[in-house]
């Protein structure tokens, strides 16, 4: 697949929106694509416009929607994984550089959907200097694929006992 094809948002069909509503427990807002899917085809990660229909700036381009993935990310957060990652981020220059590159990738993918001045330079999950939301980092890792977000990849690996993207739990 060419790079151009890899970054083009896919069309969202009414069934995707119905599944997202079921997963989120509310009507999804600003969805422009499904950035990652379960092996069964249902959404794992919604791709969201940088400005919601009501005009609100929305920096979270990749939104984790699958209940199993959301629960796994919450368990990791509750177990102090973010604190450990933040310590390592401050000590490991290579990790910090990879995380900064993930931040830049995130912003570039959002900019494809339009520029919103109010969120210019802001990505998600605490990037590029801290870890504040594993849900966002896991969503980015699932959407971008392995090797783009080192801490998102790590969180997915740590979650494998609870949830994994290669096994349907829908």
Secondary structure, DSSP 8 states (H G I E B T S, - for coil): --HHHHHS-----HHHHHHHHHHHTS---SEEEEEEE-TTS-EEEEEE-SB-TTS-B----EEE--HHHHHHHHHHHHTTHHHHHHHHHHH-HHHHHHHHHHHHHHHHHHHTT---GGGTT--STTTTT----HHHHHHHHHHH-TTS-HHHHHHHHHHTTT--TTS---
